[in-house]
Amino acid sequence: MEPLGTLTLCLAFGLSCLLFLALRHRKPGNENLPPGLFPLPIVGNLLQLKTSKLPQNLHVLSEKYGPVFTLYFGAERVVVLYGYDAVKEALIDRGDEFAARGSLPIVDKLTKGQGIIFSNGERWKQIRRFALTILRNFGMGKKSIEERIQEEAQCLMESFRDTHGIPFDPTFLLSCAPANVICAIVFGKRYEYIDNRFLALRTLTNNNFQLSSSIWGQLYNFFPSVMEYIPGPHHRLMENHLLQMAFASEEIKEHRATMDPSTPRDFIDCFLIKMDEEIHNEASVFSTDNLAYATLDLFEAGTETTSTTLRYGLLILLKYPEIQEKVRKEIDQEISRTRRPCMADHGRMPYTDAVIHEIQRFISFIPINVPHAVLKDTPFRQYIIPKGTTIYPVLNSVLHDSKEFPNPEEFDPWHFLHKDGTFRKSNYFMPFSAGKRICVGEGLARMELFLFLTTILQNFTLKPLTHPKDIDITPRLSFFLNYPPSYKFCAIPR
């Protein structure tokens, strides 16, 4: 191409970009938006954000623009809420206005707006309320589920013993244990860790979490219409999801064939009974499809969050053997080495409780939160957030608030202890989010973390393969999730 032609093309492209930006900022509803970075065509602010360091970048932007600011993830406009006051105001004080679930294209493609986590409106309200009721009825926070967790903890200990003190990666075992707890609630049974169907479901779930949080998953969320036509591993998400749905559908059929309505065994039975009760209600949200999606929601959320927190927690205890020893000393004092830990021990073990809280605070597993949305033009402080805008209430900004938690980037159990050693509660502790969309399984996760961790440390000393000071506990950020680095250790029986 002639130099003059190239120059003309570049000028035309530049003018088109300027026109694009000018028209975008003149759209109705943009007049009183929160301030923010000037977006580029197509990519929005992605090139300016450096998503590998997103929490740090959002902190810098909050210092420049304040606790409420606007960004563009690709073509999608989002409003970021940064800091405890802004997050609390939206999620708790004005929970109804910010209760809608925002769009996450890669998940929307899989769930089609069904299930518990990514549904909206009346469907979400009814399914969530029903799930909470069933979880409570089957013992979330009660003795029955506590006993299931205790039994699973013993199975986990047997698997640890089978390593015979040889270095191993705990990822697989620490995912199987919480997965079996949620299987008992949802499917009414537990699986052996070597069961082929159980292994297949765990593998599919793990693969989809990894894919959705990879660069391919991120690109799909930012440019869904383009990524649909670009080859890549992100297309395996749908293949894996269909296999997961087949697993759930098979369980549902088996439950339907063997169910006794007078004695429901689990979540699936209860949902099927509810479906039968509403069979003549054409507007009912209780359908077979919704049951399959809700079942997978419970399984995936009930497995990944707890297993990753445990895996990260053990890595931190390898890094700080003195903290590991203090927890073990409290276990020996309050529980002994022979009796199974139980939730009644929890209130007498402030240091252990503080360590578990600090693990959750430090890792900030979902740093920018699952997206929310506003369904109408919403005044917020001195701004107007337009209808349909995606909202990110940044949990990391609350969990790492330097006023509430001195030296927030350091792991320190005293963030949750008074000077006299008693446990210190904090309103800033929001690892499960807050308000209307707080995690359905929060109570279950708290029980699992306490019982699994105390059982492990009651029975084993965790030995690293390198000097503790050389252990890296920096999270491996994947935009939406914080993962620990891979590691191995030795579990030495006490």
C-alpha positions as CSV (number, residue, x, y, z in Angstrom):
1,M,0.0,0.0,0.0
2,E,1.2,3.5,-0.8
3,P,2.4,5.6,2.2
4,L,-0.4,8.2,1.6
5,G,-3.0,5.4,1.5
6,T,-1.7,4.0,4.8
7,L,-1.8,7.4,6.4
8,T,-5.4,8.0,5.2
9,L,-6.4,4.6,6.6
10,C,-4.8,5.4,10.0
11,L,-6.5,8.8,10.2
12,A,-9.9,7.3,9.3
13,F,-9.5,4.6,12.0
14,G,-8.5,7.3,14.5
15,L,-11.5,9.5,13.7
16,S,-13.7,6.4,13.9
17,C,-12.4,5.7,17.4
18,L,-12.9,9.2,18.5
19,L,-16.5,9.2,17.1
20,F,-17.1,5.9,18.9
21,L,-16.0,7.3,22.2
22,A,-17.9,10.5,21.8
23,L,-21.1,8.7,21.0
24,R,-20.6,6.3,23.9
25,H,-20.3,9.1,26.4
26,R,-23.4,10.9,25.0
27,K,-25.6,7.8,25.5
28,P,-28.7,8.5,27.7
29,G,-27.9,7.7,31.3
30,N,-24.2,8.5,31.1
31,E,-24.5,12.1,32.2
32,N,-24.1,11.4,35.9
33,L,-22.1,8.2,35.9
34,P,-19.4,7.6,38.6
35,P,-16.0,8.8,37.3
36,G,-13.4,6.4,35.9
37,L,-10.8,5.6,33.3
38,F,-11.4,6.7,29.7
39,P,-12.3,3.5,27.7
40,L,-10.7,2.4,24.5
41,P,-12.8,1.1,21.6
42,I,-13.8,-2.6,21.9
43,V,-11.4,-3.4,24.7
44,G,-12.7,-0.8,27.1
45,N,-10.2,-0.5,30.1
46,L,-8.7,-4.0,29.9
47,L,-5.3,-2.9,28.6
48,Q,-5.1,-0.3,31.4
49,L,-6.1,-2.7,34.1
50,K,-3.5,-5.5,33.9
51,T,-5.9,-8.2,35.2
52,S,-3.0,-10.2,36.7
53,K,-2.8,-7.4,39.3
54,L,-6.4,-6.4,39.4
55,P,-6.8,-5.9,43.2
56,Q,-3.8,-3.6,43.3
57,N,-5.0,-1.7,40.3
58,L,-8.5,-1.3,41.7
59,H,-6.9,0.1,44.9
60,V,-5.0,2.7,42.9
61,L,-8.1,3.7,41.0
62,S,-10.1,4.0,44.2
63,E,-7.5,6.4,45.5
64,K,-7.9,8.5,42.4
65,Y,-11.7,8.3,41.8
66,G,-13.1,7.5,45.2
67,P,-15.0,4.4,46.4
68,V,-17.5,4.4,43.4
69,F,-16.1,4.4,39.9
70,T,-16.9,3.2,36.4
71,L,-14.9,0.8,34.2
72,Y,-15.4,-1.0,30.9
73,F,-14.7,-4.7,30.7
74,G,-14.6,-4.9,26.9
75,A,-17.9,-3.3,25.8
76,E,-19.6,-3.9,29.1
77,R,-19.9,-1.0,31.5
78,V,-19.4,-1.9,35.2
79,V,-19.5,0.1,38.4
80,V,-17.0,-0.8,41.1
81,L,-17.8,-0.3,44.8
82,Y,-14.6,-0.2,46.8
83,G,-14.2,-0.2,50.5
84,Y,-16.4,-1.3,53.4
85,D,-18.7,1.7,53.5
86,A,-19.7,1.5,49.8
87,V,-20.0,-2.3,49.8
88,K,-22.1,-2.3,53.0
89,E,-24.3,0.5,51.8
90,A,-25.1,-1.4,48.5
91,L,-25.3,-5.0,49.7
92,I,-26.8,-4.6,53.2
93,D,-28.3,-1.2,53.7
94,R,-29.9,-1.2,50.2
95,G,-29.8,-4.9,49.6
96,D,-33.1,-5.1,47.5
97,E,-31.8,-2.5,45.0
98,F,-28.5,-4.4,44.4
99,A,-29.7,-8.0,44.8
100,A,-29.9,-8.8,41.1
101,R,-27.2,-11.0,39.6
102,G,-25.0,-9.4,37.0
103,S,-24.0,-10.9,33.7
104,L,-21.0,-13.2,33.4
105,P,-21.3,-14.4,29.8
106,I,-19.4,-17.7,30.2
107,V,-21.6,-18.8,33.1
108,D,-24.8,-17.4,31.4
109,K,-24.1,-19.6,28.5
110,L,-23.9,-22.7,30.7
111,T,-26.7,-22.0,33.2
112,K,-29.2,-20.1,31.0
113,G,-30.3,-18.1,34.1
114,Q,-31.4,-21.2,36.0
115,G,-30.3,-22.7,39.3
116,I,-29.5,-20.7,42.5
117,I,-26.3,-18.7,41.9
118,F,-27.0,-17.0,38.5
119,S,-30.8,-16.8,38.4
120,N,-32.8,-13.6,39.0
121,G,-36.3,-12.5,39.8
122,E,-39.0,-14.7,41.2
123,R,-37.1,-17.9,40.1
124,W,-34.1,-16.9,42.2
125,K,-36.1,-15.9,45.2
126,Q,-38.1,-19.2,45.3
127,I,-35.2,-21.5,44.5
128,R,-32.9,-19.9,47.0
129,R,-35.5,-19.9,49.8
130,F,-36.3,-23.5,49.1
131,A,-32.6,-24.5,49.1
132,L,-32.0,-22.7,52.4
133,T,-35.0,-24.5,53.9
134,I,-33.8,-27.9,52.8
135,L,-30.2,-27.3,53.9
136,R,-31.4,-26.4,57.3
137,N,-33.8,-29.3,57.5
138,F,-31.0,-31.7,56.6
139,G,-28.8,-30.3,59.3
140,M,-26.8,-27.3,58.1
141,G,-25.6,-26.1,61.5
142,K,-27.2,-29.1,63.2
143,K,-26.0,-32.4,64.6
144,S,-26.9,-34.6,61.7
145,I,-24.6,-32.9,59.1
146,E,-22.0,-32.4,61.8
147,E,-21.8,-36.2,62.1
148,R,-21.5,-36.6,58.4
149,I,-18.5,-34.1,58.3
150,Q,-16.9,-35.9,61.3
151,E,-17.2,-39.3,59.4
152,E,-15.8,-37.8,56.2
153,A,-12.9,-36.2,58.2
154,Q,-12.0,-39.7,59.4
155,C,-12.0,-41.0,55.8
156,L,-9.7,-38.1,54.9
157,M,-7.4,-39.0,57.8
158,E,-7.2,-42.6,56.5
159,S,-6.1,-41.2,53.1
160,F,-3.5,-39.0,54.8
161,R,-2.2,-42.0,56.6
162,D,-1.9,-44.0,53.4
163,T,0.7,-41.5,52.2
164,H,3.1,-43.0,54.8
165,G,4.8,-39.7,55.4
166,I,5.8,-39.4,51.7
167,P,5.4,-36.0,50.0
168,F,2.1,-35.6,48.3
169,D,-0.1,-32.9,46.7
170,P,-3.2,-32.5,48.8
171,T,-5.4,-31.0,46.1
172,F,-7.3,-34.2,45.2
173,L,-8.0,-35.4,48.8
174,L,-9.0,-32.0,50.0
175,S,-11.5,-31.7,47.2
176,C,-13.0,-35.2,47.7
177,A,-13.8,-34.6,51.4
178,P,-16.1,-31.5,51.1
179,A,-17.5,-32.9,47.8
180,N,-18.7,-36.0,49.7
181,V,-20.3,-33.9,52.4
182,I,-22.4,-32.0,49.8
183,C,-23.1,-35.3,48.0
184,A,-24.6,-36.6,51.2
185,I,-27.0,-33.6,51.3
186,V,-27.8,-33.5,47.6
187,F,-27.6,-37.1,46.5
188,G,-28.1,-38.8,49.8
189,K,-24.9,-40.8,49.7
190,R,-21.1,-40.5,49.8
191,Y,-18.7,-42.0,47.3
192,E,-15.4,-43.8,47.8
193,Y,-12.6,-41.5,46.6
194,I,-11.7,-44.0,43.9
195,D,-15.3,-44.4,42.6
196,N,-15.2,-43.8,38.8
197,R,-18.4,-41.7,38.6
198,F,-17.3,-39.6,41.6
199,L,-13.9,-39.0,40.1
200,A,-15.5,-38.1,36.7
201,L,-17.7,-35.5,38.3
202,R,-14.9,-34.0,40.4
203,T,-12.7,-33.8,37.3
204,L,-15.4,-32.1,35.3
205,T,-16.0,-29.6,38.1
206,N,-12.3,-28.9,38.6
207,N,-11.7,-28.5,34.9
208,N,-14.5,-26.0,34.5
209,F,-13.4,-23.9,37.4
210,Q,-9.9,-23.9,35.9
211,L,-11.1,-23.1,32.4
212,S,-13.5,-20.4,33.5
213,S,-10.8,-18.6,35.5
214,S,-8.2,-19.0,32.8
215,I,-7.2,-16.3,30.2
216,W,-9.6,-18.1,27.7
217,G,-12.5,-17.8,30.1
218,Q,-11.7,-14.2,30.8
219,L,-11.6,-13.4,27.1
220,Y,-15.0,-15.1,26.6
221,N,-16.5,-12.9,29.4
222,F,-15.1,-9.8,27.8
223,F,-15.8,-10.6,24.1
224,P,-18.4,-13.4,24.1
225,S,-19.7,-12.8,20.5
226,V,-16.1,-13.0,19.1
227,M,-14.9,-15.9,21.3
228,E,-17.8,-18.1,20.1
229,Y,-16.1,-18.4,16.7
230,I,-12.5,-18.6,17.9
231,P,-11.1,-22.2,18.5
232,G,-9.7,-22.8,22.0
233,P,-10.1,-24.7,25.3
234,H,-13.0,-22.5,26.4
235,H,-15.3,-24.6,24.2
236,R,-14.7,-27.5,26.5
237,L,-16.7,-25.7,29.2
238,M,-19.9,-26.6,27.4
239,E,-18.8,-30.2,26.7
240,N,-18.0,-30.6,30.4
241,H,-21.2,-29.0,31.5
242,L,-23.3,-31.3,29.4
243,L,-21.6,-34.3,31.0
244,Q,-22.3,-32.8,34.4
245,M,-25.9,-32.3,33.5
246,A,-26.1,-35.9,32.4
247,F,-24.8,-37.0,35.8
248,A,-27.4,-34.9,37.6
249,S,-30.2,-36.1,35.3
250,E,-29.2,-39.7,35.9
251,E,-29.4,-39.1,39.7
252,I,-32.8,-37.4,39.3
253,K,-34.2,-40.3,37.4
254,E,-32.9,-42.8,39.9
255,H,-34.4,-40.7,42.8
256,R,-37.8,-40.4,41.0
257,A,-37.9,-44.2,40.6
258,T,-37.0,-45.0,44.3
259,M,-38.5,-42.0,46.1
260,D,-40.9,-42.3,49.1
261,P,-42.6,-38.9,49.5
262,S,-43.2,-39.6,53.2
263,T,-39.5,-39.9,53.9
264,P,-37.4,-37.7,51.6
265,R,-33.7,-38.7,51.7
266,D,-32.0,-35.6,50.3
267,F,-32.3,-32.3,48.4
268,I,-33.3,-34.0,45.1
269,D,-36.2,-35.9,46.8
270,C,-37.5,-32.7,48.4
271,F,-37.3,-30.9,45.1
272,L,-39.2,-33.6,43.3
273,I,-41.9,-33.6,46.0
274,K,-42.2,-29.8,45.5
275,M,-42.5,-30.3,41.7
276,D,-45.4,-32.7,42.3
277,E,-47.1,-30.3,44.6
278,E,-47.0,-27.6,41.9
279,I,-47.7,-29.8,38.9
280,H,-50.8,-27.7,38.0
281,N,-49.1,-24.4,38.5
282,E,-48.0,-23.3,35.0
283,A,-45.9,-20.5,36.5
284,S,-44.0,-22.8,38.8
285,V,-40.2,-22.4,38.8
286,F,-39.8,-26.0,40.2
287,S,-38.9,-27.9,37.0
288,T,-36.6,-30.8,36.2
289,D,-34.1,-28.5,34.5
290,N,-34.0,-26.1,37.4
291,L,-33.5,-29.1,39.7
292,A,-30.5,-30.2,37.7
293,Y,-29.0,-26.7,37.6
294,A,-29.6,-26.2,41.4
295,T,-28.0,-29.6,42.1
296,L,-24.9,-28.7,40.2
297,D,-24.8,-25.2,41.8
298,L,-24.8,-26.8,45.3
299,F,-22.2,-29.4,44.4
300,E,-19.8,-27.0,42.7
301,A,-20.0,-24.1,45.2
302,G,-20.0,-26.5,48.1
303,T,-16.9,-28.2,46.9
304,E,-14.6,-25.6,45.3
305,T,-14.7,-22.9,48.0
306,T,-14.1,-25.2,51.0
307,S,-11.5,-27.3,49.3
308,T,-9.5,-24.3,48.0
309,T,-9.7,-22.6,51.4
310,L,-8.4,-25.8,53.1
311,R,-5.6,-26.3,50.6
312,Y,-4.6,-22.7,51.0
313,G,-4.8,-22.9,54.7
314,L,-2.5,-25.9,55.0
315,L,0.1,-24.1,52.8
316,I,-0.1,-21.1,55.2
317,L,0.4,-23.4,58.2
318,L,3.5,-24.9,56.4
319,K,4.8,-21.3,56.0
320,Y,4.2,-20.5,59.7
321,P,5.0,-23.6,61.8
322,E,4.7,-21.6,65.0
323,I,1.0,-20.9,64.2
324,Q,0.5,-24.5,63.3
325,E,1.9,-25.5,66.7
326,K,-0.3,-23.0,68.6
327,V,-3.4,-24.4,67.0
328,R,-2.3,-28.0,67.8
329,K,-1.6,-27.0,71.4
330,E,-5.2,-25.6,71.7
331,I,-6.5,-28.8,70.1
332,D,-4.6,-31.0,72.6
333,Q,-5.8,-28.8,75.5
334,E,-9.5,-28.6,74.5
335,I,-10.1,-31.8,72.6
336,S,-7.2,-34.2,73.4
337,R,-5.6,-36.5,70.8
338,T,-8.3,-39.2,70.9
339,R,-11.7,-37.6,70.9
340,R,-13.2,-36.4,67.6
341,P,-13.5,-32.6,67.2
342,C,-17.0,-31.4,67.3
343,M,-18.7,-28.0,66.9
344,A,-19.2,-27.7,70.7
345,D,-15.4,-27.3,70.9
346,H,-15.5,-24.2,68.6
347,G,-16.4,-21.6,71.3
348,R,-13.5,-22.8,73.5
349,M,-10.9,-22.4,70.8
350,P,-10.5,-18.7,70.0
351,Y,-7.0,-19.0,68.5
352,T,-8.0,-21.8,66.1
353,D,-11.1,-19.8,65.2
354,A,-9.0,-16.7,64.6
355,V,-6.6,-18.7,62.3
356,I,-9.5,-20.0,60.2
357,H,-11.0,-16.5,59.9
358,E,-7.6,-15.1,59.0
359,I,-7.1,-17.8,56.3
360,Q,-10.4,-16.7,54.7
361,R,-9.6,-13.1,55.0
362,F,-6.0,-13.4,53.7
363,I,-6.8,-15.5,50.6
364,S,-9.9,-13.4,49.6
365,F,-11.0,-16.3,47.4
366,I,-13.3,-14.3,45.3
367,P,-11.5,-10.9,45.3
368,I,-13.9,-8.8,43.2
369,N,-17.1,-10.8,44.1
370,V,-19.6,-12.4,41.8
371,P,-21.2,-9.6,39.8
372,H,-24.4,-7.9,41.0
373,A,-26.6,-5.6,38.9
374,V,-29.2,-2.8,39.2
375,L,-32.5,-3.4,37.4
376,K,-33.5,0.3,37.2
377,D,-31.7,3.7,37.2
378,T,-30.4,3.8,40.8
379,P,-29.2,6.9,42.6
380,F,-26.1,6.0,44.7
381,R,-24.4,8.7,46.6
382,Q,-24.0,11.7,44.2
383,Y,-24.3,9.5,41.0
384,I,-26.9,7.7,38.9
385,I,-26.1,4.1,38.0
386,P,-28.1,3.3,34.8
387,K,-30.5,0.4,34.6
388,G,-28.8,-2.9,33.7
389,T,-25.3,-1.9,34.9
390,T,-23.1,-4.6,36.3
391,I,-21.9,-4.0,39.8
392,Y,-18.7,-5.3,41.4
393,P,-18.7,-4.8,45.2
394,V,-15.0,-5.6,45.7
395,L,-14.7,-8.0,48.7
396,N,-10.9,-7.8,48.7
397,S,-11.2,-4.1,49.6
398,V,-13.1,-5.0,52.7
399,L,-11.1,-8.1,53.7
400,H,-7.9,-6.2,53.2
401,D,-8.9,-2.8,54.8
402,S,-5.9,-1.4,56.5
403,K,-7.9,0.5,59.2
404,E,-9.7,-2.7,60.3
405,F,-6.8,-5.1,59.7
406,P,-3.3,-3.5,60.3
407,N,-0.8,-4.8,57.8
408,P,-3.6,-6.5,55.7
409,E,-1.2,-8.2,53.3
410,E,0.4,-10.1,56.2
411,F,-1.1,-13.3,57.6
412,D,-1.8,-12.5,61.3
413,P,-4.4,-14.4,63.4
414,W,-4.4,-11.4,65.9
415,H,-6.5,-9.6,63.3
416,F,-9.3,-11.6,65.0
417,L,-8.2,-11.7,68.6
418,H,-8.5,-9.2,71.4
419,K,-5.4,-8.4,73.5
420,D,-6.6,-10.9,76.1
421,G,-6.7,-13.7,73.5
422,T,-10.5,-13.9,73.2
423,F,-12.0,-14.0,69.7
424,R,-12.7,-10.6,68.0
425,K,-15.6,-10.4,65.6
426,S,-15.4,-8.0,62.7
427,N,-18.2,-6.7,60.4
428,Y,-15.5,-6.5,57.7
429,F,-15.4,-10.3,57.5
430,M,-17.2,-10.9,54.2
431,P,-15.6,-13.9,52.5
432,F,-19.1,-15.3,51.6
433,S,-20.3,-11.8,50.4
434,A,-23.1,-10.1,52.3
435,G,-26.8,-9.2,52.1
436,K,-29.4,-10.9,49.9
437,R,-26.8,-12.8,47.8
438,I,-24.7,-14.1,50.7
439,C,-23.5,-17.7,50.0
440,V,-26.3,-20.2,50.7
441,G,-23.8,-22.7,52.1
442,E,-22.0,-20.3,54.5
443,G,-23.0,-22.3,57.6
444,L,-22.0,-25.6,56.1
445,A,-18.6,-24.2,55.0
446,R,-17.9,-22.8,58.5
447,M,-18.5,-26.3,60.0
448,E,-16.4,-28.0,57.4
449,L,-13.4,-25.7,57.8
450,F,-13.4,-26.1,61.6
451,L,-13.9,-29.8,61.7
452,F,-11.6,-30.8,58.8
453,L,-8.8,-28.5,59.9
454,T,-8.8,-29.5,63.6
455,T,-9.0,-33.2,62.7
456,I,-6.0,-32.9,60.4
457,L,-3.9,-31.1,63.0
458,Q,-5.0,-33.4,65.8
459,N,-3.6,-36.3,63.9
460,F,-0.7,-35.0,61.9
461,T,2.2,-32.6,61.9
462,L,2.6,-30.9,58.5
463,K,6.1,-30.8,57.3
464,P,7.2,-28.7,54.3
465,L,9.7,-29.8,51.7
466,T,11.7,-26.6,51.9
467,H,12.5,-24.0,54.6
468,P,9.3,-22.2,55.7
469,K,10.7,-18.8,54.8
470,D,11.0,-20.0,51.2
471,I,7.4,-21.0,50.8
472,D,5.4,-18.7,48.5
473,I,1.9,-18.0,49.7
474,T,1.1,-15.3,47.1
475,P,-2.3,-16.0,45.5
476,R,-2.4,-17.0,41.9
477,L,-5.0,-14.5,40.7
478,S,-7.2,-15.5,37.8
479,F,-9.3,-12.3,37.7
480,F,-12.3,-13.8,39.6
481,L,-10.6,-16.3,41.9
482,N,-7.5,-16.5,44.1
483,Y,-5.8,-19.9,44.0
484,P,-2.8,-21.1,46.1
485,P,0.4,-22.2,44.2
486,S,0.8,-25.9,43.8
487,Y,2.8,-27.6,46.6
488,K,3.5,-30.9,48.3
489,F,4.1,-31.7,52.0
490,C,4.5,-34.6,54.3
491,A,1.8,-35.6,56.8
492,I,3.7,-37.1,59.8
493,P,1.4,-39.0,62.2
494,R,1.6,-37.7,65.8
